[in-house]
Amino acid sequence: MAGDVPSSSSGEIQQVRTSSWRIHSNNIIHPVDIDTPPPSAVATPSPTPVVYREVKHFKKWAPWLVPCFVAANTTVFVITMYVNACPKNSVHCIAKFLGRLSFQPFKENPLLGPSSSTLLKMGALDVSKVVDRRQVWLLITCIWLHGGLLHLLANMLSLLIIGIGLEQEFGFVRIGMLYIISGLGGSLMSALFIQSNISVGASGALFGLLGGMLSELITNWTIYSNKVLHRFLVATSVTLLVVIAINLAVGILPHVDNFAHIGGFLSGFFLGFIILIRPQYSWITQKYTPPGFTSSTARPKFKMYQRTLWVVSLIVLVTGFTLGLIMLLRGVNANNYCSWCHYLSCVPTSRWSCKTSPSFCITSQSGNQFNLTCSDSGKSHVYTLRGATNSQIEGLCSEVCS
């Protein structure tokens, strides 16, 4: 790992040692252009030892944005549960010792969370509001909401595992952009294909981080020159593809918004080619260089395939977001142009149905007695309530129709 530079006529050799930004192998050598001085310019021998200095092209970032994202999502969930106030608005609650923070009945929300009406108040994605009232910001606010405690824990654990490493390598600006834009892409695709239900969650943004990891490996592949490291990267790529495939396969189950996963992954994948690209020569850490050596001798260079992927990805990303927003604001239902696409989000079997239209109940009241009849199944139940609120009736309707 040495590039020898003549330093004196007495045969002393100054060594320029280079090490890779990745720590997987210490045998990686990246070419660095170093101008060798002409013989006439060689300095006179000096008995004093040569002092080396450290030159760094890229630093290791301290991750703080991803923990802030986790804290923000958790705080929003606590606020949502406080606004939900289950004991006040529902007949039955889970974990009543939590007071206002107790959960809706399991039949209404199996994820241990608030009611649908509360999520709508807090900014859940409702396509009718985006189309009719032009509340486009719901595409962003919905990625900070979660349907329940289980939903929150799964997403935040995944965010910490994936996001911390990415932020250490690429910094908070690029990872922040990747997270937000991927979340927007997931919300946009979800709104185009699933228009009967509300949508919440950071899953689209998380899949965007996975997509960005995959495109980063592709666009920066030639940087890894060591054969052992190449085999490691192949194994990493295969593992990443398996993880992505498993998560997408889980998305075909009912009540899982797989379109948000797909939209977020595609957004992050193409965005990774744009903002996670690395120059071939300056993306190194030269730890011990002789005095007078400047980092300008290692000029950043991009290969042709990197530039091609950058241009193509930028065109695809801008075109996709522009067309998607135009279609959404015009009230287009993408299922009308793709008869089989609904199978990407749910595959019906004998064990479950993929019907996504919300259930409603026919309600009749006699004094304090309410007779609720589910419009889908025809099941009915009589409840005795005093001063029943709309939220309570909606919760009881969910119980009857479940």
C-alpha positions as CSV (number, residue, x, y, z in Angstrom):
1,M,0.0,0.0,0.0
2,A,2.8,2.4,-0.7
3,G,3.5,4.9,-3.4
4,D,7.2,5.8,-3.3
5,V,8.3,9.3,-3.8
6,P,12.0,10.2,-4.0
7,S,12.9,12.5,-1.2
8,S,16.7,12.8,-1.2
9,S,19.8,11.8,-3.1
10,S,20.9,9.6,-0.2
11,G,18.2,7.1,-1.0
12,E,15.7,8.1,1.7
13,I,12.2,7.2,0.5
14,Q,9.0,9.0,1.5
15,Q,6.0,6.7,1.5
16,V,2.5,7.9,0.6
17,R,0.1,5.4,2.1
18,T,-3.6,5.5,1.2
19,S,-6.5,3.8,2.9
20,S,-10.1,3.3,1.8
21,W,-13.0,5.2,3.3
22,R,-14.5,1.7,3.8
23,I,-12.9,-0.2,6.7
24,H,-13.7,-3.6,5.3
25,S,-10.2,-4.1,4.0
26,N,-6.9,-2.5,4.5
27,N,-5.5,-3.6,1.1
28,I,-7.4,-1.2,-1.1
29,I,-5.4,1.2,-3.3
30,H,-6.9,4.0,-5.2
31,P,-4.8,5.9,-7.8
32,V,-3.6,9.3,-6.7
33,D,-1.9,11.7,-9.1
34,I,1.3,12.9,-7.5
35,D,3.7,15.1,-9.4
36,T,7.3,13.9,-9.1
37,P,9.7,16.9,-9.0
38,P,12.5,17.0,-11.7
39,P,15.9,15.9,-10.5
40,S,17.2,19.5,-10.3
41,A,14.5,20.3,-7.8
42,V,15.3,17.5,-5.4
43,A,16.1,19.0,-2.0
44,T,19.5,18.5,-0.3
45,P,19.8,15.7,2.1
46,S,18.7,16.5,5.6
47,P,19.5,14.5,8.7
48,T,16.2,15.5,10.3
49,P,13.4,12.9,10.0
50,V,10.5,13.6,7.6
51,V,7.3,14.7,9.3
52,Y,4.1,13.4,7.9
53,R,0.7,15.0,8.1
54,E,-2.8,13.7,7.7
55,V,-5.0,14.8,4.7
56,K,-8.7,13.8,4.8
57,H,-11.0,14.2,1.8
58,F,-14.2,13.0,3.6
59,K,-15.0,12.9,7.3
60,K,-17.1,10.4,9.2
61,W,-20.3,12.2,10.1
62,A,-21.8,12.1,13.6
63,P,-25.4,10.8,13.2
64,W,-27.9,13.1,14.8
65,L,-30.7,13.6,12.2
66,V,-31.9,10.0,12.3
67,P,-32.3,10.0,16.1
68,C,-34.2,13.3,15.7
69,F,-36.5,11.6,13.2
70,V,-37.2,8.8,15.7
71,A,-37.8,11.3,18.5
72,A,-40.2,13.3,16.2
73,N,-42.2,10.3,15.2
74,T,-42.5,9.1,18.8
75,T,-43.6,12.6,20.0
76,V,-46.2,12.8,17.2
77,F,-47.6,9.4,18.2
78,V,-47.9,10.4,21.9
79,I,-49.6,13.7,20.9
80,T,-52.0,11.7,18.6
81,M,-52.9,9.3,21.5
82,Y,-53.5,12.3,23.8
83,V,-55.8,13.9,21.2
84,N,-57.5,10.5,20.7
85,A,-58.6,10.3,24.4
86,C,-60.1,6.8,24.2
87,P,-61.9,6.8,27.6
88,K,-63.8,10.0,26.6
89,N,-64.7,9.0,23.0
90,S,-65.0,5.2,23.1
91,V,-66.9,2.6,25.2
92,H,-64.1,0.1,25.4
93,C,-60.4,0.9,25.7
94,I,-57.2,-1.1,26.1
95,A,-54.7,-0.3,28.9
96,K,-57.0,2.1,30.6
97,F,-54.4,2.8,33.3
98,L,-52.7,5.0,30.6
99,G,-55.7,7.4,30.9
100,R,-56.0,9.6,27.8
101,L,-53.2,7.6,26.1
102,S,-55.1,4.3,26.3
103,F,-55.6,2.4,23.0
104,Q,-58.7,1.8,20.9
105,P,-60.4,-1.6,21.2
106,F,-58.3,-4.4,19.5
107,K,-61.1,-5.1,17.0
108,E,-61.1,-1.5,15.9
109,N,-57.3,-1.1,15.8
110,P,-55.2,-4.3,16.2
111,L,-52.0,-2.2,16.1
112,L,-52.7,-0.7,19.5
113,G,-53.3,2.9,18.4
114,P,-55.9,5.7,17.9
115,S,-59.1,5.7,15.9
116,S,-59.2,6.6,12.2
117,S,-61.0,9.8,12.9
118,T,-58.2,10.9,15.1
119,L,-55.6,10.1,12.5
120,L,-57.6,12.2,10.0
121,K,-57.5,15.1,12.4
122,M,-53.7,14.8,12.8
123,G,-53.0,14.8,9.0
124,A,-53.4,11.3,7.6
125,L,-53.5,11.0,3.9
126,D,-57.1,11.2,2.6
127,V,-57.1,11.4,-1.2
128,S,-60.5,13.2,-1.3
129,K,-59.0,16.1,0.8
130,V,-56.0,16.3,-1.6
131,V,-58.1,16.3,-4.7
132,D,-61.1,18.3,-3.6
133,R,-59.6,20.7,-1.1
134,R,-56.0,20.8,-2.6
135,Q,-54.5,19.8,0.8
136,V,-51.3,18.6,-0.8
137,W,-49.3,18.8,2.4
138,L,-51.1,15.6,3.6
139,L,-48.6,13.7,1.4
140,I,-45.9,14.8,3.8
141,T,-47.7,14.9,7.2
142,C,-48.9,11.3,6.8
143,I,-45.3,10.0,7.0
144,W,-44.9,11.2,10.5
145,L,-48.1,9.4,11.8
146,H,-48.4,5.8,12.7
147,G,-51.4,3.6,13.1
148,G,-50.4,2.1,16.4
149,L,-47.7,1.3,18.9
150,L,-46.7,-1.9,17.0
151,H,-46.5,0.1,13.8
152,L,-44.3,2.7,15.4
153,L,-41.9,0.3,17.0
154,A,-41.3,-1.7,13.8
155,N,-40.7,1.4,11.7
156,M,-38.4,3.2,14.2
157,L,-36.3,0.1,14.9
158,S,-35.8,-0.3,11.1
159,L,-35.0,3.4,10.8
160,L,-32.3,3.2,13.4
161,I,-30.7,0.1,11.9
162,I,-30.7,1.4,8.4
163,G,-30.4,5.2,8.9
164,I,-27.6,5.5,11.4
165,G,-25.0,3.8,9.1
166,L,-26.1,5.8,6.0
167,E,-26.0,9.1,7.9
168,Q,-22.5,8.3,9.2
169,E,-21.3,7.8,5.6
170,F,-23.2,10.5,3.7
171,G,-24.2,13.1,6.2
172,F,-27.5,14.5,7.4
173,V,-28.3,16.6,4.3
174,R,-28.3,13.8,1.8
175,I,-30.0,11.3,4.1
176,G,-32.6,13.8,5.1
177,M,-33.4,14.5,1.4
178,L,-33.5,10.7,0.8
179,Y,-35.9,10.2,3.7
180,I,-38.3,13.0,2.9
181,I,-38.4,12.7,-0.9
182,S,-38.8,8.9,-0.7
183,G,-41.7,9.3,1.8
184,L,-43.3,11.8,-0.6
185,G,-42.9,9.3,-3.4
186,G,-44.5,6.5,-1.4
187,S,-47.4,8.7,-0.4
188,L,-47.9,9.8,-4.0
189,M,-48.1,6.2,-5.3
190,S,-50.4,5.2,-2.5
191,A,-52.8,8.0,-3.2
192,L,-52.9,7.1,-6.9
193,F,-53.8,3.4,-6.3
194,I,-55.5,3.3,-2.9
195,Q,-58.2,6.0,-2.7
196,S,-60.8,4.5,-0.4
197,N,-58.8,4.3,2.8
198,I,-56.5,6.7,4.8
199,S,-52.8,6.1,4.8
200,V,-50.1,6.8,7.5
201,G,-46.6,5.6,8.3
202,A,-42.9,6.1,7.5
203,S,-42.7,2.8,5.5
204,G,-42.3,4.6,2.2
205,A,-39.3,6.6,3.6
206,L,-37.7,3.5,5.0
207,F,-38.0,1.7,1.7
208,G,-36.4,4.7,0.1
209,L,-33.4,4.3,2.3
210,L,-33.2,0.6,1.2
211,G,-33.4,1.7,-2.4
212,G,-30.7,4.3,-1.9
213,M,-28.4,1.7,-0.4
214,L,-28.9,-0.5,-3.5
215,S,-28.2,2.3,-6.0
216,E,-25.2,3.4,-4.0
217,L,-23.6,0.0,-4.3
218,I,-24.3,0.0,-8.1
219,T,-23.0,3.5,-8.9
220,N,-19.9,3.3,-6.7
221,W,-19.1,-0.3,-7.5
222,T,-15.8,0.3,-9.3
223,I,-14.4,2.1,-6.2
224,Y,-14.0,-1.2,-4.5
225,S,-10.9,-2.7,-6.2
226,N,-10.1,-5.5,-3.8
227,K,-11.3,-8.9,-4.8
228,V,-12.2,-10.0,-1.3
229,L,-14.2,-6.7,-0.8
230,H,-15.9,-7.4,-4.1
231,R,-17.1,-10.8,-2.8
232,F,-18.3,-9.1,0.4
233,L,-20.2,-6.5,-1.6
234,V,-21.8,-9.2,-3.8
235,A,-23.0,-10.9,-0.6
236,T,-24.2,-7.6,0.8
237,S,-26.1,-6.9,-2.4
238,V,-27.8,-10.3,-2.4
239,T,-28.7,-9.9,1.3
240,L,-30.2,-6.5,0.6
241,L,-32.2,-7.8,-2.3
242,V,-33.6,-10.6,-0.2
243,V,-34.6,-8.2,2.6
244,I,-36.3,-6.0,0.1
245,A,-38.1,-8.9,-1.5
246,I,-39.3,-10.3,1.8
247,N,-40.7,-6.9,2.9
248,L,-42.4,-6.4,-0.5
249,A,-43.9,-9.9,-0.2
250,V,-45.3,-9.1,3.3
251,G,-46.9,-6.1,1.6
252,I,-49.3,-8.3,-0.3
253,L,-51.1,-9.1,2.9
254,P,-54.4,-7.1,3.6
255,H,-54.2,-3.8,5.5
256,V,-50.6,-3.3,4.4
257,D,-50.0,-0.4,2.0
258,N,-47.5,-2.0,-0.4
259,F,-47.9,0.8,-2.9
260,A,-46.3,3.2,-0.4
261,H,-43.4,0.7,-0.1
262,I,-43.0,0.4,-3.9
263,G,-43.2,4.2,-4.4
264,G,-40.7,4.9,-1.7
265,F,-38.3,2.3,-2.9
266,L,-38.3,3.5,-6.5
267,S,-37.9,7.1,-5.3
268,G,-35.0,6.3,-3.1
269,F,-33.4,4.0,-5.8
270,F,-33.3,6.7,-8.4
271,L,-32.5,9.5,-6.0
272,G,-29.5,7.4,-4.7
273,F,-27.9,7.6,-8.2
274,I,-28.1,11.4,-7.9
275,I,-27.1,12.3,-4.3
276,L,-25.0,9.2,-3.2
277,I,-22.6,9.2,-6.1
278,R,-18.9,9.1,-5.1
279,P,-15.9,10.4,-7.2
280,Q,-13.4,7.7,-8.0
281,Y,-10.2,9.3,-6.9
282,S,-11.0,11.9,-4.2
283,W,-13.2,9.5,-2.2
284,I,-10.2,8.2,-0.2
285,T,-8.5,9.1,3.0
286,Q,-4.7,9.8,2.6
287,K,-3.5,9.4,6.1
288,Y,0.2,10.0,5.7
289,T,1.5,12.3,3.0
290,P,4.8,14.2,2.8
291,P,5.0,17.9,3.5
292,G,4.0,20.0,0.5
293,F,1.5,17.5,-0.8
294,T,-1.9,19.0,-1.4
295,S,-5.2,17.2,-1.8
296,S,-5.7,19.0,-5.1
297,T,-3.5,16.4,-6.7
298,A,-6.2,13.8,-6.2
299,R,-8.9,15.3,-8.4
300,P,-12.5,14.0,-8.3
301,K,-13.3,12.0,-11.4
302,F,-16.6,10.3,-12.3
303,K,-16.8,7.4,-14.7
304,M,-19.1,7.6,-17.8
305,Y,-21.5,5.0,-16.4
306,Q,-21.9,7.1,-13.2
307,R,-22.7,10.2,-15.2
308,T,-25.2,8.3,-17.4
309,L,-27.0,6.9,-14.4
310,W,-27.1,10.4,-12.8
311,V,-28.8,11.9,-15.9
312,V,-31.2,9.1,-16.5
313,S,-32.2,9.0,-12.8
314,L,-32.8,12.7,-12.7
315,I,-35.0,12.6,-15.7
316,V,-37.0,9.6,-14.4
317,L,-37.4,11.2,-10.9
318,V,-38.6,14.6,-12.1
319,T,-40.9,13.1,-14.8
320,G,-42.4,10.6,-12.3
321,F,-43.1,13.1,-9.6
322,T,-44.5,15.7,-12.0
323,L,-46.9,13.3,-13.8
324,G,-47.9,11.7,-10.5
325,L,-48.9,15.0,-8.9
326,I,-50.8,16.1,-12.0
327,M,-52.7,12.8,-12.1
328,L,-53.5,13.0,-8.4
329,L,-54.8,16.6,-8.5
330,R,-57.0,15.7,-11.5
331,G,-58.5,12.9,-9.5
332,V,-57.1,10.1,-11.6
333,N,-57.5,6.5,-10.3
334,A,-54.4,4.6,-11.5
335,N,-56.2,1.3,-11.2
336,N,-58.3,2.2,-14.2
337,Y,-55.1,2.1,-16.3
338,C,-53.7,-1.0,-14.7
339,S,-56.1,-3.8,-14.2
340,W,-53.6,-6.1,-12.4
341,C,-51.8,-3.5,-10.3
342,H,-54.0,-4.0,-7.2
343,Y,-52.4,-7.5,-6.8
344,L,-49.1,-5.7,-5.9
345,S,-50.7,-4.5,-2.6
346,C,-52.9,-7.5,-1.8
347,V,-53.5,-11.0,-3.2
348,P,-56.9,-12.4,-2.2
349,T,-57.0,-15.9,-0.8
350,S,-59.6,-18.1,0.9
351,R,-58.3,-16.8,4.3
352,W,-58.7,-13.1,3.7
353,S,-60.3,-10.5,1.5
354,C,-58.7,-7.6,-0.2
355,K,-61.7,-5.4,0.0
356,T,-60.5,-1.9,1.0
357,S,-63.8,0.1,1.0
358,P,-64.5,1.2,4.6
359,S,-67.5,-0.3,6.3
360,F,-70.4,1.7,7.7
361,C,-73.4,0.9,9.8
362,I,-77.0,1.6,9.7
363,T,-77.9,3.2,13.1
364,S,-81.3,3.3,14.8
365,Q,-81.8,4.9,18.2
366,S,-84.4,4.3,20.8
367,G,-83.7,6.4,23.9
368,N,-80.3,5.3,25.1
369,Q,-80.2,2.2,23.0
370,F,-78.4,2.2,19.6
371,N,-78.9,-0.6,17.1
372,L,-76.0,-0.8,14.7
373,T,-76.2,-3.0,11.6
374,C,-73.1,-3.5,9.5
375,S,-73.7,-2.7,5.8
376,D,-71.3,-5.4,4.6
377,S,-72.0,-8.4,6.7
378,G,-75.5,-7.6,7.9
379,K,-74.5,-8.3,11.5
380,S,-76.2,-6.1,14.1
381,H,-75.8,-5.4,17.8
382,V,-77.6,-3.3,20.4
383,Y,-75.7,-0.9,22.7
384,T,-76.9,1.1,25.6
385,L,-75.2,4.5,25.7
386,R,-75.8,7.8,27.2
387,G,-74.8,10.9,25.2
388,A,-73.0,8.8,22.6
389,T,-70.5,10.7,20.4
390,N,-69.8,10.1,16.7
391,S,-66.4,8.7,17.6
392,Q,-68.0,6.2,20.0
393,I,-70.5,5.1,17.3
394,E,-67.7,4.7,14.7
395,G,-65.7,2.6,17.1
396,L,-68.7,0.4,17.8
397,C,-69.4,0.1,14.1
398,S,-65.9,-1.2,13.6
399,E,-66.5,-3.8,16.3
400,V,-69.7,-5.0,14.7
401,C,-68.2,-5.2,11.2
402,S,-65.0,-7.0,12.3
